[in-house]
Amino acid sequence: MTTIDSPRVDVNDLVDARRYAERGYPHDTWTVLRREAPVHWCEPAGYRPFWALTRHADIKHVSSHPELFRNGPRLNLLRLDLEPLVGGPGALRTLVNMDPPEHRDYRALAAAFFKPSAMRSLEASVRNVARTLLERVPNGEPFDFVAEVAALHPLKVISGILGAAADDQPLVLRIANTVFGVEDPDYFPQLSALTLEMLDYYRHVKEDRLARPSDDLYSALVNAEVGGQPLGDVELVGYFLILTSAGHDTTRNALGGGLLALLEHSDQLQRLQEQPELCAPAADELVRWTSPVIQFCRTPIEDVELSGQTVKAGESLALFYPSANRDEEVFDDPFAFRVDRDPNPHLGFGFGEHFCLGAHLARIEIRVLLEELLAMGGTFELAGPPERTAASFVGGVKHLPVIWHR
C-alpha cells in the first residue's frame, strides 16, 4: 500500500527509540512528510503498520471526532514485543485509551482537582516547591538540572495533589519514569520488579483511603463511583498510573528541554530576563518546542479521507504532535524558538476529547519555575552534553549537566 505521494524517507526514524536518543526528534523526516505525504503508510520492521499523520489540521480533525476515531485497541506505536506491556490490545486501560462516553465519566472523577480555580489556589505551593528546589542547587558547581530540578518539581506537586507521602515519592518517580520510558535501557530492566512494587503500593493506598478518606485525589478515586458502582481494581490502578505518569513526564521534559532551548537561544533567555512577564507565553512555547508527547494512535471505525488519502476502517493512525507543532501552515517561522510567540495553537497538550487533564497545572509549574529562576538571577552554562531518553512515545532530555553561577 502506498500514499498518493511516496517520498524517500526512512520510516524507521519515526519509531526507533535509539534514533530519538542519539539524534533527537526526526524533524527532517516530518518536514518532508508534511510537504509531500502528510498521510503516509509505514511498515517499519518489528512494528504493526500504521498511517503517519504529520499535519496540524489532520491531527486536530482526528482529535475532534472521537465518534469516528477510536482510542482503542492501539494506544501508541511500540515494538511488537513491548505492545502487551504498555500500548497494545489487552494492555491496562486508562483515561488515555478510553472512548466516550466512558472516558467522560472517568475523567469527571478527577476534573475538579485540575480546573483553573483549583490551580490558582495551588500556585503558592507550586512556587514554594520550585523555590526550595532551586535554593538547594549548588552555586558554580555542575549538577543535573533534570534529575535535581525538572524531575522533582512536578513530582512533588503531583504527589501533593494525589496525597502520596514524602516517603513514597521515590517510588512514584520510578513509576513515572518507567511507564513512559519503557523503551529506554535504563528503565526497561526495572519493569517487572516495579510492577509488583507498584501494585502493592496501590493496594495499600486503596485500603488506607477506604478506611481513612481525606481530601486528596487518591481518596476521591478510591471512594468514587461510575454508574453507581465503585471503580474496580484494574480501573483504579490504571487511573493512578496515568495521573502519576502524565502528571509528571510532560512537565519534566518541557522543563529539561526548555532550559536547553534557552541556553541554545541566549537571545530568548535575555528577553525573559528583561521581560519576566513573558514567562506565561514562554511556558507554552517550551511545550510546543519540546513536544514531550510524540505520538498517540487512533483507529477509524469507517473508511475516511484525510488530506486526499483514503484510510480504511480498522487501520492505525499515528498522530505525531511534534510535527504538528512545526507545521508551516500554522506557525510563523515554526523552527524559531520565541518566548513571546502569540498566537501559539500548539497541540502539545492534545486536542478535543483527550485534551490533557493537567494542562493548566503544567502551565503553572513551567511558568512559576521560570519566574523563580529569573528572580534568583545569575547565568547558566552547559557542563557536558545533554542525554536524551530512548523513547518514541514520550521523549525529552533525560540528563542535562549545567553550572549555575548566581
DAVENHU-V601471 format. One record per pair of residues at least 6 apart in sequence whose ideal C-beta (glycine too) atoms are under 7 Angstrom apart, sorted by the first residue. I is the first residue (numbers start at 1). J is the second residue. Records with the same first field share a line. If there is no record, write none. Layout:
I=J + J
This chain:
1=41
2=41
3=37 + 39 + 40 + 41 + 309
4=308 + 309
5=36 + 37
6=37
7=32 + 33 + 36 + 37
9=29 + 32 + 33
10=29
11=42 + 44
12=44
13=19 + 26 + 29
14=26 + 29 + 42 + 52
15=44 + 47 + 77 + 392
16=392
17=183 + 184 + 390 + 391 + 392
18=390
19=26
20=388 + 390 + 391 + 392 + 395
21=388 + 389 + 390
24=388
25=322
27=326
30=54 + 320 + 322 + 323 + 326
33=40 + 52 + 54
34=54 + 55 + 323 + 327
38=53 + 54 + 55 + 58 + 307
39=51 + 53 + 58 + 306 + 307 + 309 + 311
40=51 + 52
41=49 + 51
42=49 + 50 + 52
43=49
46=79 + 80
47=77 + 79 + 80
48=80 + 316
50=77 + 297 + 316 + 317 + 318
51=311 + 315 + 316 + 317 + 318
52=318 + 320
53=59 + 62 + 306 + 317 + 318 + 319 + 320
54=320 + 323
55=307 + 324 + 327
56=324 + 327 + 329 + 330 + 347
58=306 + 307
59=319 + 321 + 324 + 347
60=347 + 351
62=69 + 298 + 317 + 319
63=350 + 351 + 352 + 354
64=351 + 352
66=99 + 100 + 352 + 353
68=300 + 301 + 302 + 304
69=298 + 299 + 300 + 317
70=99 + 298 + 299 + 301
71=97 + 98 + 99 + 298
72=97 + 99 + 299
73=89
74=87 + 88 + 297 + 299 + 316
75=87 + 91 + 96 + 97 + 296 + 297
76=87 + 295 + 296 + 297 + 393
77=295 + 297 + 318 + 392
78=86 + 87 + 393
82=182 + 183
84=90 + 91
85=91 + 182 + 191
86=182
92=234 + 237 + 238 + 241
93=235 + 238
94=238 + 239 + 241 + 242
95=103 + 106 + 107 + 239 + 242
96=242 + 354
98=106
100=353
103=353
105=226
106=226 + 239
107=357
109=220 + 221 + 224
110=217 + 221 + 243 + 357
111=357
112=118
113=161 + 217
114=357 + 358 + 360 + 361
116=360
119=360 + 361 + 364
123=364 + 368
125=160
126=157 + 364 + 365 + 368
127=368 + 372
129=153 + 156 + 157
130=153 + 368 + 369 + 372
131=372
133=149 + 152 + 153
134=149 + 372 + 373 + 376
137=143 + 148 + 149 + 404
139=404 + 406
140=403 + 405
141=403
142=383 + 401 + 403
143=402
144=399 + 400 + 401
145=256 + 259 + 400 + 402
146=252 + 256 + 397 + 398 + 399 + 400
147=399
150=252 + 255 + 256
151=173 + 252
153=255 + 365 + 369
154=247 + 248 + 251 + 252 + 365
155=169 + 172 + 173 + 248
156=169
157=365
158=244 + 247 + 248
159=169 + 172
161=217
162=216 + 217 + 218 + 243
163=214 + 216 + 217 + 218 + 219
164=172
168=201
171=197 + 201
172=244
174=190 + 194
175=194 + 198 + 241 + 244 + 245
176=244 + 245 + 248 + 249
177=187
178=187 + 190 + 191 + 194
179=241 + 245
180=245 + 249 + 391 + 393 + 394
181=187 + 389 + 391
182=188 + 191
183=390 + 391 + 392
184=389 + 390 + 391
185=390
199=237
202=237 + 240
205=218
206=222 + 236
209=218 + 219 + 222 + 223
210=222
213=219 + 223
217=243
221=231 + 236 + 239
222=236
224=231
246=358
247=358
249=292 + 394
250=292 + 293 + 362
251=362 + 365 + 366
253=290 + 292 + 395 + 396 + 397
254=286 + 287 + 290 + 292 + 366
255=366 + 369
256=396 + 397 + 400
257=290 + 396 + 397
258=286 + 290 + 366
259=400
260=386 + 397 + 400
261=286 + 289 + 337
262=268 + 269
263=380 + 382
265=337
268=337 + 338 + 339
271=278 + 339 + 340
272=278 + 279 + 282 + 339 + 370 + 374
273=374
276=371 + 374
278=339 + 340
279=367 + 370 + 371
280=367
281=339 + 340 + 341 + 342 + 344
282=339 + 370
283=363 + 366 + 367 + 370
284=344 + 346 + 363
285=337 + 338 + 339 + 341 + 344
286=366
287=346 + 348 + 349
288=325 + 344 + 346 + 348
289=337
290=396
291=321 + 322 + 325 + 348
292=394 + 395 + 396
293=321 + 348 + 394
294=320 + 321 + 322 + 392 + 393 + 394 + 395
295=318 + 319 + 320 + 321 + 393
296=319
297=316 + 317 + 318
298=317 + 319
299=314 + 316 + 317
300=311 + 313 + 317
301=313
302=313
303=310 + 311 + 312 + 313
304=311
311=317
321=347 + 348
324=347
325=346 + 347 + 348
326=334 + 335
327=334
328=334
330=345
349=355 + 356 + 359
350=356
376=406
377=406
378=404 + 405 + 406
379=405
380=402 + 404
381=402 + 403
382=401 + 402
383=401 + 402 + 403
384=401
386=397 + 399 + 400
387=398 + 399
388=395 + 396 + 397 + 398
389=395 + 396 + 398
